[in-house]
Amino acid sequence: MSTASDNGPLLRARGIVKRFGKFQALQGVDLAVRPGTVHSVIGPNGAGKTTLFHILTGTLRASEGSIVFDGIDVTHEADYQRVQRGIARSFQVTSLFANLSVRENLRLAAQGAQPAGAYDCWRPPSGPRALAGIVDAALERLGLARQAGTAAGALSHGQQRRLEVGMALAAQPRAIFLDEPTSGMGVDDLDEMKQLIRSLREDHTVVLIEHNMGIVMDISDTVTVMQQGRVLVEGPPRAIRDDERVRTAYLGNMITGGRQ
């Protein structure tokens, strides 16, 4: 398998168009994500951010354009194939197995990323099938080791959001796509999530959709701003913060001291 160079992108999308009937949700989006970075995609509702995520991760197919991940053209691959290549994601709405323990949620996520064991549900998860090393490492990183035996549905909202990030992490991906991971969080949980996301780039590449501008500006290496299905501007957080087009278009005082 080819690998992205230190200077080249791990993921590159060119000319991504997505049509739903006569409506064109994406209108020729280009995106280049460098390895070992946090790359945030921001914009108002309806800008096309989540549609772009769906296409990059294989949940939707592009109407036009190409996607190359780690040197491989994955444009026509399904989502499960992209997971096997090293792409994992979380969703805006928490998607957990509420009645299963935290440990079992993580184990199933790790098992599902391995083609040989993804559908092996007939034998108890013992020995190598328990994937204990992967699960224990995820529990420690998430700060959920004490809750390993707790049902996911009994966790606080902030803990559930961290667990969902951990389920993506358990797949041992090269790139993790996080769709509004701080959605619905209280102030006390935000700092823990921010620190978790920042730490992920030590071993992974992170692509992030996030409405909390304080977090975006604090942890991102690159910010892509979308508007009406197109890229409006892209650059480091400082440049985005000071870009008059961004201020005029829709962010207003969200960056300059309003909603954080």
PEBELSUL-V817582 format. One line per field, one symbol per residue. ss: DSSP state (2 for helix, 1 for strand, 0 for the rest). psi: psi as a letter, one per 30 degrees, with the letter a starting at -180 (. if undefined). Layout:
ss = ???
psi = ???
//
This chain:
ss = 00000000111111111111001111111111110001111100000022222222200000011111100110000022222220111000000000001222222222220000000000000022220222222222220022200012220022222222222222000011111000000022222222222222000011111000222222200111111001111110222222022222222022220000
psi = klkkleflkekkkkhkkkkjbfkjekihkkkjjkkgljjkjlllkgfgeeeeeeeefgelkkelllkkkhfkjgegkleeeeeffgkllllekkiljeflleeeeeeeeeeffjefgegigfkkilbfffheeeeeeeeeefggefgegkkefflleeeeeeeeeeeeeffhlekkkkjifgkgkleffeeeeeeeeefefeflkkkkkkfjfeeefefkekkkkkkhglkelkaleeeeefkeeeeeefebgeeggbk.
//
